[in-house]
Amino acid sequence: MKLTLKNTDKDYGLIARGLHWTSALIVLALLSLGFYMAGLEVSPFKFSLYFWHKSFGILVLVLVALRLGWRLYNPPPEPIESQKKWEHALAKIVHILLYFGLIAMPLSGWFMSSAGDFPAPFFGLFNMPDFIPKDEALFRLFGSVHEYAAFALIVAVGLHALGAIKHHLLDKDETLTRMGGHTVIIPAAVILLALPVFLIAKDKLSEKPHDHSSHHEQEGHHEHEHEHHQDHSGDHSSDVHAVQSAEEDEFANPPSDEALQGVSGDTKQIVTENIPADVQFWKIIPGESYIKFQATQSGQPFEGSFGEFDGQIYFDPENLSASQVDIAINIASIKTGSDDRDGQARGVEWFDVNKFPKAYFQARTFENDEAAGANHFIAKGYLTLKGISVPVSLPFKAEFSGSENDGKKADVQATLTLDRLDFGIGQGQWKSTDTIGKEVKITIAVRAEAAVATPR
């Protein structure tokens, strides 16, 4: 019988067959790839697999839309008369479950990427728009939906395949052949379907009971850590405080080890040198201040923040020469909306928080930024990350409100772009900027209140 593009009363046409088998192959491959990726360490290779997984996932969504549209335009063949009514009813239920999985899986993956601030690329041609704002709770929710949709799809595909095999081998009707299937497809389908099931079983069997004591010990380490002296040994020892003499003249001196002892004791203050008596001390209000950053992954921007930082700010716009700032940032408090990404950022190849738990910014030189206008200034100092101190010019805007009676407040906004490679952030395979870009935009907002400095 000659095949046509459209369906007939007895057979599926070439278009329906092409959409069916293309979708089937991609979905089975994506199921296996998805469970395989879950067991990999975070790496450029894993991000590359995510790129293809997401691209083909979006393609599945397009194919499903085409299949449904074609099904409405060109209805499928009539049911085979020899089949029983309960078989027709079961086939409809399985088809509904199939379409649910085929729609829920790519949509939940797309929404999960949006909520986690991850790119959802389509073969490098463009990135899918973010329909959901960054939200860690929604990221976890859609991650669970994505996983359960995968399980549902495996069950639906399994039932669909078993039904086709039963009709072909036992009933010997045209269910399989009128969709272009053949006996040789059966073992291939069994293998492709068994692979994700095998990966799921392997993953579940390899899971270890959660070590709660170890988890709490790690939390306690970050919460109660003692004073940290910078260790300048290792790969970057020659880079620490390595700045040209001209820069040293302009930016004063690099911070000393004693000045970088970090947040310590109950006072949680930074050692500040030569505290001026006639310059106002400003106490940071944590709940109204933040340090955020924006970087790129596969060309798509993502945002993060450091939730814990403290410091001493002595600043008077009328006495800039006596002003000084010391800030310490708890690197372990990094949040990007993804536990995997946060854990990787704390690791040795990135911030190495076990060895360098704090970042420091110390400024001793302040200038009016006349080009930017009133209330704009430039702080010149050093930013120290992973034991590497780099001279930094930080332009900022400072506005003051309130009075002695109701409490004076200061609001500071600043932005700065850094090169992560200057600080050795991203080592080994992460030195390449193909996956994670080298430029990082820092956005700072500090709200502080006038206070009396606590003597040390």
C-alpha positions in Angstrom: 0.0 0.0 0.0 1.4 3.4 -1.0 2.1 5.7 1.9 0.7 9.2 1.9 1.6 12.3 3.9 -1.8 12.3 5.6 -3.4 9.6 7.7 -6.0 7.3 6.2 -8.8 5.3 7.8 -6.4 2.4 8.3 -2.8 3.8 8.4 -0.8 6.7 9.8 0.7 9.0 7.2 4.4 9.9 6.8 4.0 13.1 8.9 2.4 11.4 11.9 4.9 8.6 11.7 7.9 11.0 11.5 6.6 13.0 14.5 6.0 9.9 16.5 9.3 8.1 16.0 11.4 11.3 16.2 9.7 12.2 19.5 10.1 8.7 20.8 13.9 8.5 20.1 14.6 12.0 21.6 12.5 11.3 24.7 14.2 8.0 25.4 17.6 9.5 24.9 16.7 12.5 27.2 15.4 10.2 30.0 18.7 8.3 30.0 20.8 11.5 29.7 18.9 13.2 32.5 19.5 10.5 35.0 23.1 10.1 33.9 23.8 13.8 34.4 22.3 13.8 37.9 25.2 11.6 39.1 28.0 13.8 37.6 30.1 16.3 39.5 29.5 20.0 38.5 31.9 20.6 35.6 32.0 22.3 32.1 31.2 18.8 30.7 28.1 18.6 32.8 27.0 22.1 31.7 27.6 21.0 28.1 25.3 18.0 28.6 22.7 20.4 30.2 22.9 22.5 27.1 22.0 19.6 24.8 19.5 18.2 27.3 17.6 21.5 27.5 17.8 22.2 23.7 16.3 18.8 22.8 13.8 19.1 25.7 12.5 22.4 24.1 12.5 20.5 20.7 10.2 17.8 22.3 7.8 20.6 23.4 7.7 21.9 19.8 7.2 18.3 18.4 4.4 17.7 20.9 2.7 20.9 19.8 3.1 19.9 16.1 1.7 16.4 16.9 -1.4 17.8 18.7 -1.9 20.3 15.9 -1.6 17.6 13.2 -3.9 15.3 15.2 -6.6 18.0 15.2 -6.1 18.8 11.5 -5.7 15.2 10.4 -7.4 12.7 12.8 -5.8 9.3 13.5 -7.0 6.1 11.8 -10.1 4.3 13.1 -9.5 1.8 16.0 -8.8 -1.7 14.9 -12.1 -3.6 15.0 -10.6 -6.8 16.5 -9.5 -5.0 19.6 -11.7 -5.0 22.7 -13.4 -1.9 24.2 -11.3 -2.1 27.4 -8.1 -2.1 25.2 -9.3 1.1 23.4 -10.1 2.7 26.8 -6.7 1.7 28.2 -4.9 3.0 25.1 -6.6 6.4 25.6 -5.6 6.5 29.2 -2.0 5.7 28.3 -2.0 8.3 25.6 -3.2 10.9 28.0 -0.5 10.0 30.4 2.0 10.1 27.6 1.0 13.6 26.5 1.0 14.8 30.1 4.6 13.6 30.5 5.7 15.0 27.2 4.3 18.4 28.1 5.1 18.4 31.8 8.7 17.4 31.5 10.0 20.1 29.2 7.8 22.8 30.7 8.9 22.0 34.3 12.6 21.9 33.1 12.2 25.2 31.5 10.5 26.7 34.5 13.1 25.2 36.8 15.8 26.9 34.8 14.0 30.2 35.0 13.5 29.9 38.8 17.1 28.9 39.3 18.4 31.7 37.1 19.9 29.2 34.6 19.9 29.6 30.9 17.4 27.5 28.8 19.2 27.5 25.4 17.8 26.3 22.1 20.8 24.9 20.3 22.7 28.1 20.7 20.3 30.0 18.5 18.6 31.8 21.4 17.7 31.4 25.0 14.1 30.8 26.1 12.6 33.7 28.0 12.3 33.5 31.8 8.6 33.3 32.7 9.3 32.8 36.4 11.4 35.2 38.5 14.4 33.7 40.4 13.0 31.8 43.4 14.8 29.0 45.2 11.5 27.5 46.5 10.0 27.4 43.0 13.3 26.0 41.7 13.0 23.1 44.0 9.3 22.6 43.3 9.8 22.5 39.5 12.8 20.2 40.0 10.5 17.7 41.8 7.8 18.1 39.2 10.5 17.4 36.5 11.7 14.3 38.3 8.2 12.9 38.9 7.1 13.7 35.3 10.1 11.6 34.2 9.0 8.7 36.3 5.4 9.1 34.9 6.7 9.2 31.4 8.8 6.1 31.8 5.7 4.2 33.1 3.6 5.6 30.2 6.2 4.7 27.6 6.6 1.3 29.1 2.8 0.6 29.0 2.6 2.0 25.5 5.5 -0.2 24.3 4.1 -3.3 26.1 0.7 -2.7 24.4 2.3 -2.4 21.0 4.4 -5.6 21.6 1.4 -7.5 22.8 -0.7 -6.5 19.8 2.2 -7.3 17.4 3.4 -10.6 18.8 0.3 -12.1 20.5 -2.7 -10.6 18.7 -0.8 -10.2 15.4 -2.8 -7.1 14.4 -1.7 -3.9 12.7 -1.2 -1.7 15.7 2.6 -1.5 15.3 2.9 -1.8 11.6 0.4 0.9 10.7 2.7 3.4 12.6 5.6 2.1 10.6 6.9 -0.2 13.3 8.5 -3.6 12.7 9.6 -6.6 14.7 13.2 -5.4 14.7 12.2 -2.3 16.6 11.1 -4.3 19.7 14.5 -5.2 21.1 15.8 -1.7 20.4 12.8 -0.2 22.2 13.3 -2.5 25.2 17.0 -1.6 25.5 16.3 2.2 25.2 13.6 1.9 27.8 15.6 -0.3 30.1 18.6 2.2 30.2 16.9 5.0 32.2 15.4 2.4 34.5 18.9 1.0 35.1 20.3 4.4 35.8 17.5 5.2 38.3 18.1 1.9 40.1 21.9 2.5 40.1 21.4 6.0 41.6 19.0 4.8 44.3 21.2 1.8 45.3 24.3 4.1 45.5 22.6 6.6 47.8 24.1 6.8 51.3 22.2 7.6 54.4 22.5 11.3 55.2 25.1 12.0 57.8 23.3 14.5 60.0 26.2 14.9 62.4 28.6 15.8 59.7 26.1 18.3 58.2 25.7 20.1 61.5 29.5 20.1 62.1 29.9 21.9 58.8 27.3 24.4 59.7 28.9 24.9 63.0 32.2 25.5 61.4 30.9 28.4 59.4 28.9 29.8 62.3 31.5 29.6 65.0 34.8 29.8 63.0 37.7 31.5 64.8 39.9 34.3 63.6 41.5 33.4 60.3 45.0 34.4 59.3 45.5 34.5 55.6 47.6 31.7 54.3 49.6 33.0 51.3 51.2 29.8 50.4 50.3 27.7 47.4 49.8 28.4 43.7 49.1 32.2 44.2 51.9 33.0 46.6 53.8 35.0 44.1 50.6 37.0 43.3 49.6 38.0 46.8 49.9 41.8 47.2 51.7 41.8 43.9 50.9 45.3 42.5 53.1 47.8 40.7 54.8 50.5 42.7 52.8 53.2 40.9 49.6 51.6 42.0 50.9 51.3 45.6 51.5 55.0 45.7 48.0 55.8 44.5 46.2 53.2 46.6 48.3 53.5 49.8 49.6 50.2 51.0 48.2 46.7 50.6 46.4 45.5 53.7 48.6 43.8 56.3 47.9 40.3 57.6 47.0 41.8 61.0 44.4 44.1 59.3 42.9 41.0 57.6 42.2 38.9 60.6 38.5 38.9 59.8 35.4 38.8 61.8 36.3 37.6 65.3 35.0 37.3 68.8 31.6 38.4 70.0 32.0 42.0 68.8 32.3 40.7 65.1 34.4 43.7 64.1 37.4 44.1 61.9 40.7 45.4 63.2 40.9 49.0 62.0 44.2 50.9 62.0 44.5 54.4 63.4 40.8 55.0 64.1 40.1 58.7 63.6 38.4 60.4 66.5 36.7 63.2 64.5 35.1 61.0 61.8 31.6 59.5 62.2 31.4 55.8 62.7 28.6 54.0 60.7 27.1 50.7 61.7 25.9 48.5 58.9 22.2 47.5 59.1 22.3 43.9 57.8 18.7 43.4 56.9 18.7 46.6 54.7 22.1 46.0 53.0 23.2 43.5 50.4 26.1 42.5 48.2 24.9 41.0 44.9 26.8 39.9 41.8 26.0 39.0 38.2 28.0 36.6 36.1 27.3 34.6 32.9 26.9 30.9 32.3 26.8 29.8 28.7 26.3 33.4 27.7 23.2 33.8 30.0 23.4 36.1 33.0 22.7 34.7 36.5 22.7 36.4 39.8 23.9 35.6 43.3 24.5 37.3 46.6 26.6 37.1 49.8 24.2 37.0 52.7 26.7 37.7 55.5 29.1 40.7 55.7 30.2 43.2 58.3 32.7 45.9 58.9 33.7 49.2 60.2 32.9 52.4 58.2 34.4 55.7 59.2 33.2 58.3 56.7 32.8 62.0 56.6 32.2 63.7 53.2 33.8 66.8 54.7 36.9 64.9 55.9 37.7 62.4 53.2 41.4 62.3 54.1 40.5 60.8 57.5 37.8 58.4 56.3 38.5 54.7 56.1 36.5 51.5 55.5 37.1 47.8 56.4 34.6 45.2 55.2 34.7 41.4 55.6 32.5 39.1 53.6 31.6 35.5 54.6 32.2 33.7 51.3 30.3 30.6 52.6 27.1 32.6 52.6 27.0 32.7 48.8 23.6 32.0 47.3 22.9 31.7 43.6 19.6 29.8 43.6 21.2 26.4 43.0 22.7 24.1 45.7 24.9 22.5 43.1 26.3 25.8 41.9 26.7 27.1 45.5 28.6 24.0 46.6 30.8 24.2 43.6 31.5 27.9 44.3 32.7 27.1 47.8 35.0 24.4 46.5 38.8 24.5 45.9 38.6 25.4 42.3 36.5 28.5 43.0 36.5 30.4 46.4 38.1 27.6 48.5 36.2 28.7 51.6 37.9 26.2 53.9 41.2 27.9 53.3 39.9 31.4 52.6 36.6 31.8 54.4 36.6 35.6 54.1 37.0 38.3 51.4 38.1 41.7 52.5 37.8 45.2 51.2 40.0 47.9 52.8 40.0 51.5 51.6 42.1 54.4 53.0 41.9 56.9 50.1 38.7 58.7 49.2 38.0 61.3 46.6 35.1 63.4 45.3 33.8 62.0 42.0 33.3 65.4 40.4 32.4 63.9 37.0 29.4 62.0 38.5 28.1 65.0 40.5 27.1 65.7 44.1 27.3 62.9 46.7 29.4 60.8 44.5 32.8 59.6 45.7 35.6 57.1 44.8 37.1 54.8 47.4 40.5 53.5 46.5 41.7 50.4 48.3 42.3 46.7 48.0 40.0 43.8 47.5 41.4 40.5 48.9 40.0 37.2 47.6 41.7 33.8 48.1 44.7 35.6 49.6 45.2 37.8 46.5 45.0 41.6 47.0 44.1 43.6 43.9 43.9 47.4 43.9 40.3 48.6 43.3 38.6 51.9 42.6 35.1 51.8 43.9 32.8 54.6 42.7 29.8 55.1 45.0 27.0 57.4 45.9 26.3 58.3 49.5 23.2 60.0 50.8 22.5 61.0 54.4 19.2 61.5 56.2 17.9 62.0 59.7 19.3 64.0 62.6 21.0 63.6 66.0 17.5 63.3 67.6 15.9 60.6 65.4 19.2 58.9 64.3 21.3 59.7 61.3 21.3 57.2 58.4 23.6 56.7 55.4 22.6 55.0 52.2 25.4 53.9 49.9 25.1 52.4 46.4 28.0 51.2 44.3 28.7 49.0 41.2 31.9 47.5 40.1 33.0 45.0 37.5 35.8 42.5 38.3 37.7 39.9 36.4 37.4 36.7 38.4 40.7 35.4 37.0 42.6 38.2 38.7 41.8 36.5 42.0 42.3 33.0 40.8 38.6 32.3 41.0 38.0 29.4 38.7 40.9 27.0 38.5 41.7 23.9 36.4 39.0 23.3 33.8 37.1 26.4 35.0 39.9 28.8 33.9 38.3 28.7 30.5 35.7 31.4 30.1 33.6 29.3 27.6 31.1 28.2 30.2 31.5 30.8 33.0 32.4 34.3 31.8 35.4 36.1 33.4 33.6 39.4 34.1 31.5 39.7 37.3 29.4 42.7 38.0 29.1 43.6 41.7 26.2 45.6 43.1 26.4 47.0 46.6 23.7 48.6 48.7 24.6 49.5 52.3 22.3 51.2 54.8 24.1 52.2 58.0 23.2 54.2 61.1 25.4 56.6 63.0 26.8 54.9 66.1 29.6 55.0 68.6 32.4 52.6 67.7 32.9 49.8 70.2 36.5 49.9 71.6 38.6 46.8 71.0 
